Amino acid sequence: MSLTVDPNKKEQARRRAIASRLKKTIEHPKCELDFSSPWQLLVAVILSAQSTDKGVNRVTPELFRRWPKPKALAEADRSEVEQVIRPTGFYKNKTKSICGASQIIACEFDSEVPRTMEDLLNLPGVARKTANVVLGTAFGIASGMTIDTHAGRVARRLGLTHHDNPVKVEADLCAIFAKHSWVDLGHRLVLHGRYVCLARKPQCALCPLNELCPSAAEKAHGSVKERQKKAYSLMVEQHHR
């Protein structure tokens, strides 16, 4: 008599292993945008659309030096703001968004960033991704999971979702993983996609998730622990370039 493994339990074990390995690889995941307040984070995330975190981090010091509070940015000369944030791309629309959002925050929320998904989604330039980043990173509120192009790609390659739409990907992942893990796991998926599971040339050989990934294009090199160390070192190295 042979014993068969319940496919549902097998898949659940694989998912737990994915989360566990990512946690051991990136023990303390962080948003890579520089900020010193929830409002600064909100502005930085809006600016990060179609741009890189490094690119945003190059312009925000001057932006926040000249307009250090929501009210100041709301009342700023928009042509001046446009020139400061121009390197991030789409600077005219982004200027409207960050100035408009700052206006609402200053006037309706006493210059404090709101802490609910509903209120954040009513701000110009804010969609679920931005709201999730702000709520999770600034306030530790697990409203959902941050899904950008990197996290979505990793989730699809791991077979955790079949969707391209970020909202649907988020719904799939939130149904799979415990709520208390959403904030950190979201960051881990983003970082893993940004530095290891690359769009064009994924680093499958050094990926700590290799054996758990149905999309792995080559065999793993070394033990899981060795790959975890290599992957983390790669993230640190690339981050500081």
N, C-alpha and C positions, 0 to 999 in steps of 0.2 A: 504493500500500500504506500503510495507516494503522497507527500504533502504538497499542496499548491499554495502559492503566496497570493493573498488578496491583492489585485492590481491597485486598488484604491489605497491600501495601506502602504504598498511599495512606493506609490507616487507621493504620498504624504511624507514618507521617510526621506525621499529625494529632496523634497522642498525644504524640509527641516535641515537637511545637510547643506543645502545651498545657503540658507540664512546663517547657519553656524560657521561655515567656512568663510563667508564674507565678513562675519563679525570678527573672526580670528585674524583675518587679513588686514582689515581696517578697523581697529579696535575703537578709535575715537574719530568717527567721521565728522567732517565739518563742511559747511558751505564755503566755497573758495572766494566769495565776494568779500571785500573789506568793508566793514561798517562798525559804527560805535553806538547805534541806536536803532530801534525798530523802523523809524522813518527812513534813516539812511539805507537800511537793508531794502525796504520797499522801493525806494528810488533806484537803487543799484540793480535790483531784479528786473524792473521795468526796462532799464537801459540794456540789460543783458540779452534782450530779444534780438536774434540775428547777429549777435556779437559774442565775443569770448569774455570770460570772467577777467582774464588778464587785461583785455582792452578796456573794460569798464573800470577796473582798479587803477588804470592810468589816468582816467579823467575825473573820478569822483573826489580826490583830494582837493583839486581846484574848485570843483563845483560846490563842495560843502564848506570850503574856506570862504567863498564869496557869498554864499547863501546858506548859513548854518542852521536855519530853522524852517519849518514848513511855511510860516507866514512870509519869511523873507523870499523864499523861492516862488511862492504864489504871486508875490508882487513884483518879481524881477522883470526886467526888460527881456522879453523872450528872444529877441535877436541876439542878445549877449549870451543867454543860456544855450542857444543853438550853436554858437561858436565853440563853447566849452565842450559840449557833448558830441560835436560833429564827428569825431573819429569812431564813435560807436555805430554809425550808420543810421539811416531813417531818422535823422536828428530833428526834423520839423515835427513829425508825429510824436516822437518821444518827448520833445519839449512840451507839447500840448498836454501829454499824459502826466508828466511829473509835476508840471506847474498846476494842472487842473486837480490832480490828486492832492497836492499840498494845500490847495485852496480849500477843498472840502475838509481835510483833516484839521486845518487851522480854524475854520469857521464852525464846523459842526461837531468836532470831537475834541475841542480845546487843545489842539496840537498833539493829541495822542493817537497813535495808530490804532484803529479799531481791532477788536480781538474775535470777531466772528466772520465766518465765511461770507455770510450775506452782506455785511457792511463792506467788506473788502471788495467783493465783486461789483459793488456799485461805484467804485473808484475808477477813473479813466485809466486805461492801460493795464488793468488788473484782470487776469483770468485765473482759473483754478490753480495752475502751476505756481504763479506768483503768490497767490493767497496761501497755498500750502507751504511754500518756502518761508514766508513771513510768520505764519502761525506756528509752524514747527520749530524754526530756527530761533526766532526772537522770543517766543512765548512758551515753547514746549508743548503746544497744543496739537494733538494728533487729529487733524481734521480730515486727513487723507494722506496720499503718498505723492511726493514730487515726481512727476514724469516729464522728463525732457527727451530730446532725441536720443541721448545716450542710454538712459534708463529704459526707454521703450525698446530700443534695439536689443539690449541685453535680455529683457524679459521675453521677447519673441524668440531669440536664439536658444534660450533655456527651455522653451516650450511652456512658459507660464501664461502666455496669452497668444492669441492669433490676430489680435487687433492692431491697427495702425493708429487709430484715434486715441490720443492721450487720455481722454476721459474714460474710454472703455478699458484701456490698459490699466488705469488706476483702479477701476471697479474690480477687475479681475484679480489684481494683486491684493487689494484690501480684503477680498473674500477669502484669499488663501492664507494670508499672514495675520498674526495677532495684532490688534490695534496698538499695543504698547511698543511694537517694533516698527511702526510705519515711518516715523521721522528718520531714525537712524538708517533703516534699510533703504529708504528712498535715497539718502545721501550716498550710501554704499553702492547702489546700482548706478547712480550717476558717475561716481568716481571710477568704478570698474569699467564702465563703458568709455569713459574719457581717456583712460590710460592703458587699459589691457584689452578689452573687447572692442577694438577699433573697428570703424565702419568698413574700411577697405582691407586692412591687413591685421585681423585679430591675432593677438599673441597667444594662440592656443597652447603652444608647447609649455609656456610658463604659467598658464592660467590655473589657479587653485580649484576651479570648478570643472576642469576638463572632463573627469570621469562622469560627472553629473549632467553634462551638456550634450544634447542630441545633435548639436550643430558643430561640435569640435572637428576641425579640419585636419588636425595632426595629433599624434600621440603625445601624452604628457612627458616632460623631462624632469626626472627627480621625484621625490616624495611630495606629498601635499604640503607639509611644513616648509620644505625647501622652496616650493613654488609660492607659498604665501609670503615668505620673506622677500623673494625676488620681485613679486608683484608689488609689494608695498614699497620696496626700494625704488622701483621704476616710477611709481606714483610720486614719491618725494622728489626724485631727480627731475622728472618732467615738470612738476609744479614750480620748481625754483628756476627753471630755464627762462 
